[in-house]
Amino acid sequence: MLKRSRSPPWRPASLVAALALLLVCLVGRIAAATTVRVLMPPIFANTTIESVVMEPLAQEWSRTSGINIDFQFQPSQSSTDNVGTIQALFDAKSPYVDIFLVDVVWPGQFADHLLELDGRVSASVLAQHNQQIVEAGRVLGKLLAVPEAADFGVMFYRADLLAKYGYSGPPKTWSEMEAMITNILPQEQKVNPGLMGYISQLKPYEGLTCNVMEWLRSEDAGMILEPNRTLSSFGNTVVADKVLKIAQRWRRWLKNGIVGPLSIGADETTSLKLWLQGNVLFLRNWPFVAGQTRAANVSWAWNMTQLPGAQPGMSGATLGGWLWAVSKFSANPDAAVKALEFLLSARFQKARTVAHGILPTVMSLYRDPDVCATIGNCELFGGMSVAARPAGASGQRYQDVSMSIYTYWMSLLNGNAPEAKALDAMNRNIASVLSIDILGPPTNVRAGDGVAIAMMALSIIGLALVGLVALNLISLRNRPAIRKSAPAFMYLVLVGLTIEYVTVFTYVDVPSSTQCILQPWLLCFGFSIPLTAITLKGLRIYKIFNNPYAKRLNLPNRTLFTWIGGLLAVDSLLLIIWCAVDPPLPTDIKLASSRYTACSSKDPTFQSAMVGLLYFYHSLQLLAALWVAVKTRSAGQGYSESKSIGFSIYNLTLIITIAVPMSYADVLGQTIQFAIRSIGIFLATTTLLVSYFAPKLWNEFRNPSNVKGNNQESSAIASYQANAVGLMSSQHEGGNGNAGGGHGKNDLNHARELGFGREGMLSFRFGSSALRLQIAPWKPARALLLPAQRILILQHTGGDSADTHATVIPLDQITESGLRGTDGKLAQTDSTVSKASAGSGGGPSGARFIVILGKKTFEFMAATGDEASRWSDSITIARTSKANAGGSGGAAATNSKASGASQSPARAAVIRSESVRSTQ
């Protein structure tokens, strides 16, 4: 059995030959219109050996068909050299050659220049041939070449050694071969140290690719690149797992000596030499070795068989050989197809097999006595299981694909790279060479997926709950408690929650450009609107829950919308900048083994900056909400809303802290990420909805008249005011000193002894700017105006500082004082005085006056407008009556001095810095 040679990359000589042949094409003329020229590489250096067999048959066929066949031989026997000649003719679109004989791996490379043969070549003619070899001529489903001769990878073995150790035949599985080598080799190496178990062609070249294809075929592990251009060994698949185990086994065999170490650098010639020297137990090579072995007249018994497999009968033999192909530029395509059918005939193949020993592809010839007498082992060659190389799917890039295969397998066999890593790199390299999308379609959750249906159902349930709450608020809108809760707040919260529920739908399916724009807008607005409204509600409670005079007061809608509008303006500004400069658009994100479509800007750094700013901004909002929740946690019975607000914000923070990082973890996969994001949105939104609105609506249905709530609040105010009246009465009645110290009515009596101008219960707050004043909380205090000492003492009565701290305001540092106007500033005229001002801190049950000390402003609230006026007048008179203050001061000093011996340190602490916090 003869073999056309394959050699490394084509040489300059092939280019010279191509140009010479092209020149003949240009200057020669066609002898007859029905002549079909066939260009083929020679089997023998003397081409006459082939011509004397083929030409008589062609002439006989010509007499009946009227078509002449002109056989022309390439100047080189090397298939690698000859590819240059063929390419030159195709590049010139020359019609001179009609039929080419091409290597089995070339059809893909020349696909653009070959005539499609489906429907042209008779189906009955093709049916005579080995269908596995016929399929080797298909490129992406198109039949471009048909069989000329076969060549298969086979295994040669030392029959004498197998018989010596009791084996009746060669191994049929790889495991059997390993067992035989393990048994025979140690014993035989005592006699022949150079003996090796298994030798193959593992040098990094086409031969290694052939070996790999046989290994995979013998274990039903695909062919790496399948005919449909998919990479079967990529990813977490059954086939990929098989390929990995095969790689690990061959690596192990090289390490432990089952495979001879010289295989790593061996090609066909090297391995043949080792075989002929008697140093190989099992050899993988091509059938031509049989003739070489006979010619060498070796002294030991040998034979040839199929390569082993995972199971008996699962052998894989890499297909070598040649194929006929018709040029697309042929001037006589119909005549060329008829000539092609002649070349495919059993008669033509038999004559060449008997004369030259080539393996036929017509299956009936393996039962022909003349053929079997020539090639021997007809049963072996007629039953080969072909391991095709991925030439057709590779197209013109087969050489690059093959290089990728043998390069990365060489790496893993040598131990230079872990098996899994090398195989993954090989697949990715092939995908890059052929521009194959190995990651498959985007893994985004689709609308029909179960998880998408479940999450959208949750969102619809959430929207239904929002609608139910809204209907109840509308039906109960005239209830006092609902009016008191500021419906505008509640409706805004519901709007924000609705937006957040809708956001889930924008993450279903592969996102469009519109979805990519909507996602950040809906997320930001759906977060900011309800959180801001609830935070402002909590802030109002924080400011007034220690102020009984302000408990019936609500934040006006104008203030509410101003705050929310301002915060949303920041969101809008950031989002507008993002969308204007580099908007998020559908972007293909490739992971290790999958891909998905995400909404991303072209510049990832810019997107990271914008997303970071948005997260930072919303984190500040959340921190502010947490601060308010913490500050109002101790609000009394009249502020049950504070508990709902705090519970909502605490849970919102917890859910966001868990869900947001996980929604960015690509390792979880798109399905889990989508579920986490959707469940996070649902839980955060629904928790806020239920915890804030459920108690309010439940109380209304349980106590429709809302009498209890109103009475609780009225009782709180009445109790506070009664306490103030009682305190003032007890102060006038006097009392005994407390030798143990402390702050109580005895301290007030002592202050009275010092000469007070006014005393009573007030609420106050202060700030160094209008904004700080507005957000400052109210504090209740016992107020003592002491003109003689030129101070106003505010002894705290609420919160943690009750009865332990006091604020002292020096009258001499007061620059302005008076009633508060409707504009929040000092009233300039009586018409601007608001004794029942609305807003944060004012209301029907209270009135306010202002004291200014440079940049710091104190705002006070009294039980009534008249009370506020009296306090304002008293402070104004006290701070402006310096002359009287001096006289009073002397008296006070005298009284203080006279009773100094009986004063305890605790009483004096009212005006000493040890327990008094001065405003200086």
DARA-V685266 format. One record per residue. N is the residue number from 1. RES is the residue in one letter. PHI is phi as a letter, one per 20 degrees, with the letter a starting at -180 (999 if undefined). PSI is psi as a letter, one per 40 degrees, with the letter a starting at -180 (* if undefined). NEAR is the number of other ideal C-beta (glycine too) atoms within 12 Angstrom. Layout:
N_RES_PHI_PSI_NEAR, N_RES_PHI_PSI_NEAR
This chain:
1_M_999_h_36, 2_L_e_i_33, 3_K_c_h_34, 4_R_f_h_36, 5_S_f_i_25, 6_R_d_h_35, 7_S_c_i_24, 8_P_f_i_18, 9_P_h_i_18, 10_W_f_i_26, 11_R_d_i_20, 12_P_g_d_13, 13_A_g_d_20, 14_S_f_d_29, 15_L_f_d_23, 16_V_f_d_19, 17_A_f_d_31, 18_A_f_d_33, 19_L_f_d_22, 20_A_f_d_20, 21_L_f_d_33, 22_L_f_d_27, 23_L_f_d_17, 24_V_f_d_23, 25_C_f_d_28, 26_L_f_d_15, 27_V_e_d_10, 28_G_f_i_19, 29_R_c_i_11, 30_I_f_h_21, 31_A_f_d_11, 32_A_b_i_17, 33_A_f_d_15, 34_T_d_e_22, 35_T_e_h_31, 36_V_d_h_43, 37_R_e_h_39, 38_V_d_h_39, 39_L_d_h_39, 40_M_b_i_38, 41_P_f_i_41, 42_P_e_i_30, 43_I_e_d_33, 44_F_d_i_22, 45_A_f_d_17, 46_N_e_h_12, 47_T_f_e_23, 48_T_f_d_15, 49_I_g_d_19, 50_E_e_d_31, 51_S_g_d_26, 52_V_f_e_19, 53_V_e_d_26, 54_M_e_d_36, 55_E_f_d_23, 56_P_f_d_19, 57_L_f_d_28, 58_A_f_d_33, 59_Q_f_d_19, 60_E_f_d_17, 61_W_f_d_27, 62_S_f_d_23, 63_R_f_d_13, 64_T_e_d_12, 65_S_e_d_24, 66_G_m_e_18, 67_I_d_h_31, 68_N_e_i_28, 69_I_d_h_39, 70_D_d_h_32, 71_F_e_h_35, 72_Q_c_h_32, 73_F_d_i_30, 74_Q_f_i_36, 75_P_f_e_27, 76_S_c_i_32, 77_Q_e_e_26, 78_S_f_h_27, 79_S_f_d_38, 80_T_f_d_30, 81_D_f_d_32, 82_N_f_d_39, 83_V_f_d_36, 84_G_f_d_32, 85_T_f_d_43, 86_I_f_d_40, 87_Q_f_d_28, 88_A_f_d_31, 89_L_f_d_39, 90_F_f_d_32, 91_D_f_d_18, 92_A_e_e_22, 93_K_l_f_19, 94_S_f_h_31, 95_P_e_e_26, 96_Y_f_d_34, 97_V_e_h_44, 98_D_e_d_42, 99_I_c_h_47, 100_F_d_i_48, 101_L_e_h_45, 102_V_c_i_47, 103_D_f_i_43, 104_V_f_e_48, 105_V_d_e_41, 106_W_e_d_41, 107_P_g_d_46, 108_G_f_d_42, 109_Q_f_d_35, 110_F_d_e_38, 111_A_g_d_31, 112_D_f_e_22, 113_H_d_e_33, 114_L_d_i_42, 115_L_f_h_34, 116_E_f_h_26, 117_L_d_e_34, 118_D_g_h_21, 119_G_n_e_12, 120_R_d_d_25, 121_V_e_h_36, 122_S_g_h_20, 123_A_f_d_18, 124_S_f_d_12, 125_V_f_d_27, 126_L_f_d_31, 127_A_f_d_18, 128_Q_f_e_29, 129_H_e_i_40, 130_N_g_h_38, 131_Q_f_d_21, 132_Q_f_d_28, 133_I_f_d_41, 134_V_g_d_37, 135_E_f_d_31, 136_A_f_e_44, 137_G_e_e_49, 138_R_e_h_35, 139_V_c_h_39, 140_L_l_f_25, 141_G_n_e_17, 142_K_e_h_26, 143_L_e_h_35, 144_L_d_e_40, 145_A_b_i_48, 146_V_c_i_50, 147_P_f_h_48, 148_E_d_d_43, 149_A_b_i_44, 150_A_d_i_41, 151_D_b_h_42, 152_F_c_i_47, 153_G_f_h_47, 154_V_c_i_42, 155_M_d_h_43, 156_F_d_i_43, 157_Y_b_i_40, 158_R_e_g_39, 159_A_f_d_24, 160_D_f_d_19, 161_L_f_d_32, 162_L_f_d_30, 163_A_f_d_19, 164_K_g_d_18, 165_Y_d_e_21, 166_G_n_e_11, 167_Y_e_h_25, 168_S_e_e_12, 169_G_a_i_18, 170_P_f_i_32, 171_P_f_i_33, 172_K_d_e_26, 173_T_c_i_22, 174_W_f_d_35, 175_S_f_d_22, 176_E_f_d_25, 177_M_f_d_39, 178_E_f_d_26, 179_A_f_d_20, 180_M_f_d_35, 181_I_f_d_37, 182_T_f_d_22, 183_N_e_d_22, 184_I_e_d_34, 185_L_g_d_34, 186_P_g_d_20, 187_Q_f_d_17, 188_E_f_d_28, 189_Q_f_e_19, 190_K_f_d_11, 191_V_e_d_15, 192_N_c_g_20, 193_P_g_d_11, 194_G_e_e_20, 195_L_f_h_30, 196_M_c_i_35, 197_G_f_c_39, 198_Y_c_h_48, 199_I_c_h_47, 200_S_b_a_48, 201_Q_d_g_41, 202_L_d_e_38, 203_K_f_i_29, 204_P_f_g_30, 205_Y_b_a_31, 206_E_g_d_34, 207_G_f_d_39, 208_L_f_d_40, 209_T_g_d_45, 210_C_f_d_45, 211_N_f_d_46, 212_V_f_d_49, 213_M_f_d_45, 214_E_f_d_44, 215_W_g_d_47, 216_L_f_d_42, 217_R_f_d_38, 218_S_f_e_41, 219_E_c_e_36, 220_D_l_f_23, 221_A_d_f_33, 222_G_m_a_34, 223_M_c_f_44, 224_I_m_c_47, 225_L_d_h_42, 226_E_e_i_27, 227_P_g_d_26, 228_N_e_e_17, 229_R_m_f_28, 230_T_d_i_27, 231_L_e_g_39, 232_S_f_d_30, 233_S_e_e_44, 234_F_e_i_34, 235_G_n_a_27, 236_N_e_g_15, 237_T_c_i_22, 238_V_f_d_16, 239_V_f_d_26, 240_A_f_d_29, 241_D_f_d_22, 242_K_f_d_26, 243_V_f_d_40, 244_L_f_d_31, 245_K_f_d_24, 246_I_f_d_37, 247_A_f_d_39, 248_Q_f_d_23, 249_R_f_d_29, 250_W_f_d_38, 251_R_f_d_31, 252_R_f_d_20, 253_W_f_d_33, 254_L_f_d_30, 255_K_f_d_17, 256_N_e_e_19, 257_G_n_e_23, 258_I_f_d_33, 259_V_e_h_37, 260_G_f_h_34, 261_P_f_d_23, 262_L_f_e_29, 263_S_f_d_36, 264_I_g_d_34, 265_G_d_e_23, 266_A_e_i_33, 267_D_d_a_32, 268_E_f_d_35, 269_T_f_d_24, 270_T_f_d_27, 271_S_f_d_39, 272_L_f_d_33, 273_K_f_d_22, 274_L_f_d_34, 275_W_f_d_40, 276_L_f_d_28, 277_Q_f_e_22, 278_G_m_f_27, 279_N_d_e_32, 280_V_c_h_42, 281_L_e_d_46, 282_F_c_h_45, 283_L_c_h_45, 284_R_e_h_52, 285_N_a_a_46, 286_W_d_i_43, 287_P_g_d_39, 288_F_f_e_32, 289_V_f_d_38, 290_A_f_d_35, 291_G_f_d_24, 292_Q_f_d_27, 293_T_f_d_31, 294_R_f_d_19, 295_A_f_d_12, 296_A_f_e_18, 297_N_l_f_10, 298_V_f_i_23, 299_S_e_e_12, 300_W_d_i_27, 301_A_f_i_17, 302_W_b_i_31, 303_N_b_i_28, 304_M_c_i_38, 305_T_b_i_36, 306_Q_f_i_39, 307_L_f_i_45, 308_P_f_i_38, 309_G_b_a_31, 310_A_f_d_27, 311_Q_c_i_17, 312_P_g_h_19, 313_G_n_e_17, 314_M_e_f_26, 315_S_f_i_36, 316_G_c_h_40, 317_A_c_h_43, 318_T_f_h_47, 319_L_e_h_41, 320_G_d_a_46, 321_G_n_a_47, 322_W_c_i_41, 323_L_c_i_46, 324_W_e_h_49, 325_A_b_i_47, 326_V_d_h_45, 327_S_f_h_38, 328_K_f_e_27, 329_F_e_e_28, 330_S_f_h_35, 331_A_f_e_24, 332_N_c_g_31, 333_P_f_d_24, 334_D_f_d_22, 335_A_f_d_31, 336_A_f_d_40, 337_V_f_d_33, 338_K_f_d_31, 339_A_f_d_37, 340_L_f_d_45, 341_E_f_d_33, 342_F_f_d_36, 343_L_f_d_44, 344_L_e_e_40, 345_S_f_i_35, 346_A_f_d_30, 347_R_f_d_28, 348_F_f_d_38, 349_Q_f_d_43, 350_K_f_d_32, 351_A_f_d_31, 352_R_f_d_40, 353_T_f_d_35, 354_V_f_d_22, 355_A_e_d_26, 356_H_c_e_31, 357_G_n_e_29, 358_I_f_i_40, 359_L_e_h_46, 360_P_f_i_43, 361_T_d_e_50, 362_V_f_h_38, 363_M_f_d_28, 364_S_f_d_21, 365_L_f_e_36, 366_Y_f_e_32, 367_R_d_e_18, 368_D_e_h_23, 369_P_g_d_14, 370_D_f_d_20, 371_V_f_d_34, 372_C_f_d_24, 373_A_f_d_15, 374_T_e_d_29, 375_I_e_d_39, 376_G_m_i_24, 377_N_l_f_25, 378_C_g_d_24, 379_E_f_d_15, 380_L_f_d_28, 381_F_f_d_42, 382_G_f_e_26, 383_G_d_e_21, 384_M_f_h_39, 385_S_e_h_34, 386_V_f_h_38, 387_A_d_g_40, 388_A_f_i_46, 389_R_e_i_44, 390_P_f_f_47, 391_A_f_d_45, 392_G_f_d_40, 393_A_f_d_38, 394_S_e_d_39, 395_G_m_b_32, 396_Q_f_e_27, 397_R_d_f_29, 398_Y_f_d_35, 399_Q_g_d_30, 400_D_f_d_26, 401_V_f_d_40, 402_S_f_d_39, 403_M_f_d_25, 404_S_f_d_36, 405_I_f_d_46, 406_Y_f_d_35, 407_T_f_d_30, 408_Y_f_d_36, 409_W_f_d_43, 410_M_f_d_33, 411_S_f_d_28, 412_L_f_d_36, 413_L_f_d_37, 414_N_f_e_26, 415_G_n_e_19, 416_N_f_e_18, 417_A_b_i_21, 418_P_g_i_18, 419_E_g_d_31, 420_A_f_d_26, 421_K_f_d_19, 422_A_f_d_32, 423_L_f_d_41, 424_D_f_d_29, 425_A_f_d_26, 426_M_f_d_39, 427_N_f_d_38, 428_R_f_d_26, 429_N_f_d_29, 430_I_f_d_39, 431_A_f_d_32, 432_S_f_d_19, 433_V_f_d_29, 434_L_e_e_29, 435_S_l_f_13, 436_I_e_h_29, 437_D_e_g_19, 438_I_f_e_34, 439_L_e_e_24, 440_G_m_a_21, 441_P_f_i_16, 442_P_g_i_23, 443_T_e_e_29, 444_N_g_i_33, 445_V_f_h_34, 446_R_e_i_23, 447_A_f_d_20, 448_G_e_e_12, 449_D_f_i_21, 450_G_g_d_15, 451_V_f_d_29, 452_A_f_d_26, 453_I_f_d_21, 454_A_f_d_23, 455_M_f_d_35, 456_M_f_d_32, 457_A_f_d_20, 458_L_f_d_27, 459_S_f_d_36, 460_I_f_d_21, 461_I_f_d_21, 462_G_f_d_37, 463_L_f_d_28, 464_A_f_d_19, 465_L_f_d_29, 466_V_g_d_35, 467_G_f_d_19, 468_L_f_d_20, 469_V_f_d_34, 470_A_f_d_26, 471_L_f_d_16, 472_N_f_d_24, 473_L_f_d_31, 474_I_f_d_18, 475_S_f_d_16, 476_L_d_e_28, 477_R_f_d_21, 478_N_e_e_15, 479_R_f_i_26, 480_P_g_d_23, 481_A_f_d_35, 482_I_f_d_30, 483_R_f_d_20, 484_K_f_d_32, 485_S_f_e_37, 486_A_m_g_32, 487_P_g_d_28, 488_A_f_d_28, 489_F_g_d_41, 490_M_f_d_40, 491_Y_f_d_28, 492_L_f_d_37, 493_V_g_d_43, 494_L_f_d_36, 495_V_f_d_27, 496_G_f_d_39, 497_L_f_d_45, 498_T_f_d_31, 499_I_g_d_35, 500_E_f_d_44, 501_Y_f_d_38, 502_V_f_d_31, 503_T_g_d_35, 504_V_g_d_44, 505_F_f_d_32, 506_T_f_e_37, 507_Y_e_e_42, 508_V_e_h_32, 509_D_m_i_25, 510_V_f_h_26, 511_P_f_i_32, 512_S_e_i_19, 513_S_f_d_18, 514_T_f_d_19, 515_Q_f_d_27, 516_C_f_d_28, 517_I_f_d_24, 518_L_f_d_27, 519_Q_g_d_39, 520_P_f_d_37, 521_W_f_d_32, 522_L_f_d_33, 523_L_f_d_37, 524_C_f_d_37, 525_F_f_d_35, 526_G_f_d_38, 527_F_e_d_42, 528_S_f_d_42, 529_I_f_d_40, 530_P_f_d_45, 531_L_f_d_47, 532_T_f_d_43, 533_A_f_d_43, 534_I_f_d_48, 535_T_f_d_45, 536_L_f_d_40, 537_K_f_d_44, 538_G_f_d_41, 539_L_f_d_35, 540_R_f_d_43, 541_I_f_d_41, 542_Y_g_d_39, 543_K_f_d_39, 544_I_d_e_43, 545_F_f_e_37, 546_N_e_e_39, 547_N_d_h_46, 548_P_f_d_38, 549_Y_e_e_40, 550_A_d_e_47, 551_K_f_e_41, 552_R_e_e_28, 553_L_e_i_35, 554_N_c_i_32, 555_L_f_h_38, 556_P_f_i_22, 557_N_g_d_22, 558_R_f_d_16, 559_T_f_d_29, 560_L_g_d_32, 561_F_f_d_23, 562_T_f_d_19, 563_W_f_d_35, 564_I_f_d_35, 565_G_f_d_21, 566_G_f_d_19, 567_L_f_d_33, 568_L_f_d_33, 569_A_f_d_20, 570_V_f_d_25, 571_D_g_d_36, 572_S_f_d_23, 573_L_f_d_19, 574_L_f_d_29, 575_L_f_d_30, 576_I_f_d_19, 577_I_f_d_21, 578_W_f_d_33, 579_C_f_d_27, 580_A_e_d_16, 581_V_e_d_18, 582_D_b_g_23, 583_P_f_i_28, 584_P_f_h_37, 585_L_c_i_24, 586_P_g_h_25, 587_T_c_h_25, 588_D_f_h_22, 589_I_d_h_24, 590_K_d_h_21, 591_L_d_a_22, 592_A_f_d_20, 593_S_c_e_24, 594_S_b_i_27, 595_R_b_i_25, 596_Y_b_i_32, 597_T_d_h_29, 598_A_d_i_31, 599_C_e_h_35, 600_S_c_i_27, 601_S_f_i_27, 602_K_f_d_15, 603_D_e_h_17, 604_P_f_d_17, 605_T_f_d_14, 606_F_f_d_21, 607_Q_f_d_27, 608_S_g_d_18, 609_A_f_d_19, 610_M_f_d_32, 611_V_f_d_28, 612_G_f_d_17, 613_L_f_d_23, 614_L_f_d_32, 615_Y_f_d_24, 616_F_f_d_16, 617_Y_f_d_28, 618_H_f_d_33, 619_S_f_d_20, 620_L_f_d_21, 621_Q_g_d_36, 622_L_f_d_32, 623_L_f_d_19, 624_A_f_d_28, 625_A_f_d_38, 626_L_f_d_29, 627_W_f_d_22, 628_V_f_d_35, 629_A_f_d_35, 630_V_f_d_20, 631_K_f_d_30, 632_T_d_e_36, 633_R_f_d_23, 634_S_d_e_20, 635_A_f_i_34, 636_G_f_a_28, 637_Q_f_d_19, 638_G_f_e_32, 639_Y_c_f_34, 640_S_f_d_27, 641_E_f_d_37, 642_S_f_d_35, 643_K_f_d_25, 644_S_f_d_36, 645_I_f_d_43, 646_G_f_d_34, 647_F_f_d_26, 648_S_f_d_41, 649_I_f_d_41, 650_Y_f_d_26, 651_N_f_d_29, 652_L_f_d_40, 653_T_f_d_30, 654_L_f_d_19, 655_I_f_d_30, 656_I_f_d_35, 657_T_f_d_18, 658_I_e_d_19, 659_A_f_d_29, 660_V_f_d_27, 661_P_f_d_16, 662_M_f_d_23, 663_S_f_e_28, 664_Y_d_e_20, 665_A_e_g_17, 666_D_f_d_20, 667_V_f_d_13, 668_L_f_e_21, 669_G_n_i_24, 670_Q_f_d_36, 671_T_f_d_24, 672_I_f_d_22, 673_Q_f_d_32, 674_F_f_d_38, 675_A_f_d_31, 676_I_f_d_30, 677_R_f_d_39, 678_S_f_d_41, 679_I_f_d_27, 680_G_f_d_35, 681_I_f_d_41, 682_F_f_d_34, 683_L_f_d_31, 684_A_f_d_40, 685_T_f_d_45, 686_T_f_d_34, 687_T_f_d_31, 688_L_f_d_45, 689_L_f_d_40, 690_V_f_d_27, 691_S_f_d_32, 692_Y_e_d_44, 693_F_e_d_38, 694_A_f_d_23, 695_P_f_d_25, 696_K_f_d_36, 697_L_f_d_31, 698_W_f_d_20, 699_N_f_d_27, 700_E_f_d_29, 701_F_f_d_18, 702_R_f_d_16, 703_N_c_g_21, 704_P_g_d_19, 705_S_f_e_15, 706_N_m_f_24, 707_V_f_d_17, 708_K_f_d_20, 709_G_f_d_31, 710_N_f_d_21, 711_N_f_d_18, 712_Q_f_d_22, 713_E_f_d_31, 714_S_f_d_21, 715_S_f_d_20, 716_A_f_d_29, 717_I_f_d_32, 718_A_f_d_18, 719_S_f_d_21, 720_Y_f_d_31, 721_Q_f_d_28, 722_A_f_d_18, 723_N_f_d_23, 724_A_f_d_30, 725_V_f_d_19, 726_G_f_d_16, 727_L_f_d_30, 728_M_f_d_26, 729_S_f_d_17, 730_S_f_d_21, 731_Q_f_d_30, 732_H_f_d_17, 733_E_f_e_15, 734_G_n_a_15, 735_G_r_i_20, 736_N_e_i_16, 737_G_f_i_25, 738_N_d_h_22, 739_A_f_d_13, 740_G_f_e_13, 741_G_n_a_23, 742_G_o_i_22, 743_H_c_h_35, 744_G_a_a_28, 745_K_f_d_31, 746_N_f_d_30, 747_D_f_d_38, 748_L_f_d_40, 749_N_f_d_29, 750_H_f_d_40, 751_A_f_d_41, 752_R_f_d_30, 753_E_f_d_32, 754_L_f_e_37, 755_G_o_g_30, 756_F_e_i_33, 757_G_e_d_34, 758_R_a_i_32, 759_E_b_i_35, 760_G_r_a_40, 761_M_d_h_42, 762_L_c_i_51, 763_S_d_i_49, 764_F_b_i_46, 765_R_b_i_36, 766_F_b_i_32, 767_G_a_i_25, 768_S_e_e_17, 769_S_b_i_13, 770_A_f_d_19, 771_L_f_d_14, 772_R_f_d_17, 773_L_f_d_30, 774_Q_f_d_27, 775_I_e_e_30, 776_A_f_i_29, 777_P_f_i_37, 778_W_e_i_40, 779_K_c_h_38, 780_P_e_i_41, 781_A_b_i_39, 782_R_e_h_39, 783_A_e_h_46, 784_L_c_h_45, 785_L_e_h_43, 786_L_d_g_37, 787_P_f_d_35, 788_A_f_d_32, 789_Q_e_e_37, 790_R_l_f_31, 791_I_c_i_38, 792_L_d_h_47, 793_I_d_h_44, 794_L_d_g_40, 795_Q_e_h_40, 796_H_f_h_31, 797_T_c_e_34, 798_G_c_i_31, 799_G_m_a_23, 800_D_f_d_13, 801_S_e_e_21, 802_A_g_h_18, 803_D_m_e_25, 804_T_c_e_21, 805_H_c_i_27, 806_A_b_i_36, 807_T_d_h_34, 808_V_d_h_34, 809_I_d_h_41, 810_P_f_h_26, 811_L_f_d_34, 812_D_f_e_23, 813_Q_e_e_23, 814_I_f_h_31, 815_T_e_d_22, 816_E_b_i_25, 817_S_b_i_35, 818_G_q_a_35, 819_L_f_i_41, 820_R_e_h_41, 821_G_e_i_25, 822_T_f_d_23, 823_D_e_e_17, 824_G_n_e_26, 825_K_d_a_23, 826_L_f_h_28, 827_A_f_h_28, 828_Q_e_d_15, 829_T_c_i_12, 830_D_f_d_14, 831_S_f_d_12, 832_T_e_e_18, 833_V_f_h_28, 834_S_d_h_31, 835_K_e_e_33, 836_A_b_f_27, 837_S_f_i_34, 838_A_e_i_25, 839_G_o_a_30, 840_S_f_g_39, 841_G_o_e_45, 842_G_d_i_42, 843_G_r_a_34, 844_P_f_d_20, 845_S_e_e_34, 846_G_b_i_42, 847_A_b_i_38, 848_R_c_i_51, 849_F_c_i_45, 850_I_c_i_40, 851_V_c_h_42, 852_I_d_h_30, 853_L_c_g_28, 854_G_m_b_18, 855_K_e_e_16, 856_K_e_h_28, 857_T_d_h_35, 858_F_d_h_43, 859_E_d_h_46, 860_F_d_i_49, 861_M_c_h_48, 862_A_d_i_40, 863_A_f_d_38, 864_T_c_i_24, 865_G_f_d_29, 866_D_f_d_19, 867_E_f_d_32, 868_A_f_d_40, 869_S_f_d_28, 870_R_f_d_27, 871_W_f_d_41, 872_S_f_d_39, 873_D_f_d_22, 874_S_f_d_33, 875_I_f_d_40, 876_T_f_d_29, 877_I_f_d_22, 878_A_f_d_35, 879_R_f_e_32, 880_T_e_e_21, 881_S_e_g_23, 882_K_f_d_17, 883_A_f_d_11, 884_N_f_d_21, 885_A_f_d_28, 886_G_f_d_17, 887_G_f_d_16, 888_S_f_d_27, 889_G_f_d_26, 890_G_f_d_17, 891_A_f_d_20, 892_A_f_d_30, 893_A_f_d_19, 894_T_f_d_17, 895_N_f_d_22, 896_S_f_d_27, 897_K_f_d_15, 898_A_f_d_14, 899_S_d_e_19, 900_G_f_d_17, 901_A_f_d_9, 902_S_e_e_19, 903_Q_f_h_28, 904_S_e_i_23, 905_P_g_d_21, 906_A_f_d_24, 907_R_f_d_34, 908_A_f_e_26, 909_A_f_e_30, 910_V_g_d_41, 911_I_d_e_35, 912_R_d_i_22, 913_S_f_e_15, 914_E_g_d_16, 915_S_c_e_27, 916_V_d_h_30, 917_R_e_h_22, 918_S_f_i_22, 919_T_e_e_29, 920_Q_f_*_15
